[in-house]
Amino acid sequence: MRSIRFRKTTLVTSSVLCAGLVLSACGESEDKTDPANAGSGGTVTIATAKGDLDVPVRPARVAALDNTSFATLKAFGVKPVAVPKALLPKEGFEDWRNDSSIQDVGTHREPKFEALNASEPDLIIGGYRFTDHHDKLSKIAKTVDVAPSDEAEGGYVNSLKTQTEALGKVFGQEAKAKDIVGALDQAEKDAVAATKGESVFLAVASAGKVDNGASRIGRLAEPLNLKNVLSAEGEDSTSVHNDSGLAPETVAKLNPDWVIMLDRDAAVGTEDGSEAIAAKKIVDGMEAWDRTTFRTQDQVIYLASDFYVTEGAQAYTDAFNQVVTAFNAAG
């Protein structure tokens, strides 16, 4: 399967160059319960999409734009000063969404640069959906792109690990980063062991239709022992908006053993604002699929409803564990 879209990003972390913590200029005592936002005054060199950069260790004011980093930053105890609130998962980030002190910087399609500038960040975590805005972001504050990439060395899943390690260095949270990476490693290994060459259709549900989602979630199947019945060949990007016109009958003829489904509308709603149709309802309503193996054997894995706006290390850990549970149960 051909991996496409994002440019090659090889992440390599290095040792902290400046070790001692210093007290903040405000004269406040060190907050040992929230080290991620303490601000140490030191720097660390990390590899980014734009080359090696020296960035502040434990920056006090962080603008987090790359949605794949959100769960990791929260695990590190980071409270950002600015985020694209429309890209926050519906659950688990209510505190960020409802906090008026956290600026809403819009989306990658309509970024609010003035709001971002007003948040006075020490560091901007850019990349992924905000890749095209890197130069403008860099004029506001130091901007790092350590986002995962399909074209990174070792593939997307491996780049999630290096992203996590890099952020661990920046926020002085190497131990927590190691735990996150370890959980992803184990889930991936278990999923590899659970899959034994079965055929799979990687699908995306949007606007009441099911289309080929290989260009978006092929990342998940790539390290596994699965045979993808439809590759990403011919698709322009990792977008879920291709609307290739894939007919249900085509999928029925291919008759995959399994389907892994990404429900885009469950995460962000429909394009026209109409009520979203759940992916399971679409699948169950396809008459052309009545006699397929995946329908008769109930072998459809529905990724978490917020997967489209998470896609980080924790999301892939959960997805691999879903594969393990489903395949082991099927025997």
N, C-alpha and C positions, 0 to 999 in steps of 0.2 A: 504494500500500500504506500502510495506516495504522500509524504508529509509536505504541507504547503503553508503559505502565509509567512508569518513573522520571520525577520532576518535572524541570521545565526547569532546566538548569544552564548558565549562560554563564560560561566561564572567561576571565578577562583577566589577564595578568601585568603587573607594573609593575617599575620599576627598583629595585635594591637601595638601601635607605635608609641603611644603615650599611656603610661599605666596609672598614675594617681588620680583619685577623685578630688575635686575641689568644691568648696562651698559655693553656693550661688551668689551672684552679685547682690541679690536682694537681702542677704543676711539671714535667710531662713535656714533652719537646721536641716541636715540631710534626711530625706524621707526614705527610710530603708524598706518601707512596704511598697514603694513605687519607684524602683531604680530605673525603669525605662525612661522616665521623663526627668531624671535628676539633672542631667547636663554635667559632663565631666571636664570639659575643656580640652580633652585629648582628641586625637584623630585616629582613624583606621583606614588603611588602603584596601579597597575592594575592587574586583573586576566588574565592569558594567558593559552595557552594549556600546558605550562610547569610549571604552578603554578604562585603564586603572584610574581611580579617583580617590583622593583623600577626603574623607567625610568626617563630620564630628561624631564622637562617641557619645551615646545617650543624649541625642539632641532634645532640647526642651520643647521645641515647637515643631511638630511634624505634620505636613500635609500629605495625606495618604490618598493617592489617585488610582493606583493599581489594585483593582478589586481582588486579584489573586493573593494579595498580601494581607487583606483585612483580618482574617481569622488568626494569622500568625501574630500580627501586631497586637490584637486583643489578648492573645495568650501571653504576650510579653508585658502586658499591663500598660500599653501605650494608649493614651487618649489623644487623638489627633486634633489639630486646630482647624482642619478643613478636610472635607471628603466630598465626593460626588454622591449625594444622598440618594439619588435615583438608582444607583448601582448597589446600594446596600441590600443584603438579603432581608426578606420580610421578617424573619425571626432571628433573634440572637444579637441584633444590633439596634434594638429600640433605644438604648441609652445614647448612642451616637446620633440617631435620627432625630430624637426629641430634644437634644441639648442645643439650646440657642447659641451657646458660646462656640459651637463647632460650625464654621462657615460651610454653606452648601455651594460647591463650585460648579454646579450644573453637571453636564455629561460631556463625553468626548466629542459629541456632535455639536453641542452648544455650550462650550466651557465659559465659566464666569471668571475671567482673569482678574477683574477688579476685586471680587470677593476673595479670591485666593491671595492677592497682594495685601488686602486688608488684614488677613489672618497673620501676617508677618512670620512666615515659617522660617525656621533655621535650615530645614531640609525638606525637600519634596521627593516623595517616592512616586516616580512616574512610570512610563512604559505601558505595555500591553495596550489597552484601548486608547491611552493617551500618548502613544508613541509619536504620532505625527505632530504633537505640540511641544516636543522636547525643547526646541530652541527658545520658544516663548516662555516656557516654564523656567528655563535656566536664567532668564533675565530677572526673574523674581527672587529666586533663591537657588542654592546648590541643589541640583536635581540628579537623582540616580535612577537608572533603569536596570533593575536586576530581575525583570519579569521573566517568567518561563517562556520557552520558545520551542516550537516544533522542530526547528532546525538547529537547536543547541546540541552540543556534543553529548551523545547518549540519549537524545530525544527529550520530549516535553516532560515526562515524569522525572527523569534524572535532573532536569533543570529546576524542577520544583524543589528538589533537595538542596541544590547549590544556592538557590534563592533564599531558602530558609536559613542555611548556614551563614550566608552573607548578612542577612538581617540580624541574626544572632550576634554577629561580631559588632554590628553598628550599635545595637541596643544593650550590649553587655549581657546577653541572654544565651550564651553558648550552650548551657546545660539544657535549657528548655528547647532550643533548636535541635539538639541531639535527640531529645525525646520525640519530637515531631517527625524528624527524619526516620528514626528507628521504627516508629509505628507505620509509616508509609512503606518502608523497606519490607517489614514483616507482612503487611497486607498484600503487597505486590507478589512476594514469594508464595504466599498461600494461594493467591489467585492463579499463579502460574501452575502450581501443583494440582489445582482443582479442575483446570481445563485441559482437555486431551484431544484437541483437533476438531472439536465440533464446529459446525458452520454457524455463522451469526450475521444478522442484518443489523447494522448500526443505524438507528433511525432518529429522526427529529420530528416532533409534532408541533405544528404551528398553523394557526388560522383554520383549524378543522381538518388539516391534511397531514399526511405522513410522507416525508421525503427522505432522501439519502443523507444521513448525518455523518458519513465517514470522515469528511474533512474536519469535523469538529470533535467528535469523540473517538476517532480512530486512534487518538493518543492513548485512550484507555485500553483498547484491544491490542495495540501494537506489541507490548511485551508478553502478551498471553498466548497460550496454545489454542488459538481460534483461527478459523478460516473465514475471512470476510467475503460475503457473497457479492458485495458491491464496493468497489474501491472509490477513492476520492478523485480518480483520474477524470479530467475534464471539468472539475469544479474550480472556480476561480480563486476561492479563498476559504477560510474557515468560517465563513458566514453561514447562518442558518436561514438565509433569505434567498437561496438560489432558486427555489420553486422550479425544479427541473421538469416537472410534469410526470414524475415517476408514477406509473399506474399500479394499483394494488394487484392487478393480475400478474404483473412482472415479478413482484415479490412472491406471489403464490407459486409461480412457475419455478422460481429459484428454491423455494421451500426450505428456508434455513431452519436449523434445529432450534436456534435461539434468536431473540430480538433484545437488543439493549436500546432503551428509548430515552432520549432527552426531550423533556417537555419545556419548550421555550416560553410559551404563553403563561405557564404556571409561575414563572419567575418574574416576568415583566409585563404581562398582560398582552392584549391584542393590539395590533397596529391601529385599528379603527376605533378602539375603545369599547367594542362589543364584549359580551361575556365570553370568557375563554372556555373552550371545550376540553375537558380533561383528556390526556393522552390515552388512558385506559378505555374511556368511553369510545374514542375513535377506533382503537384497535378492536374492541369487542363488537363494534358495529360494522366491521368490514366483512361483507358476505363472501368476498373473494378469498378470504383467509379461513373460512370455516373448516377446511380439511388440511390446513397446514400443520406441520409438526409442532411449531411453537404455540399455536392456538390449542390444538387438541391435548398437548402435554402441559399447557399452562407454563410455558417457558419464555416469559417476557419479564425482563428486569427494567423497572422504571427507576431511573436515577432520581435523587432527591429533587424536590420541586424547585429548589433554589440553585441547582447545579449550574445553570446558565450564567449566574452572576457570582458564583464562588470560584470554581475551577482551580482552587489552590491545593496545597498539600493535604489539608484535612479533608477536602471534598474528594480527592482521589483515594485517600485512605478508606473513606467510607464506601466509595464505589467499588473498590477492589474487594472489600469485605462483603458487599452485596453479592458480588460474583461468587465468592467462596460459599456463602450460605446457600445461594440458589443452586449452584452446580452440585454441591455435596448432597443437598436434599433430593436432587433428581437422580442421584446415583451415577 
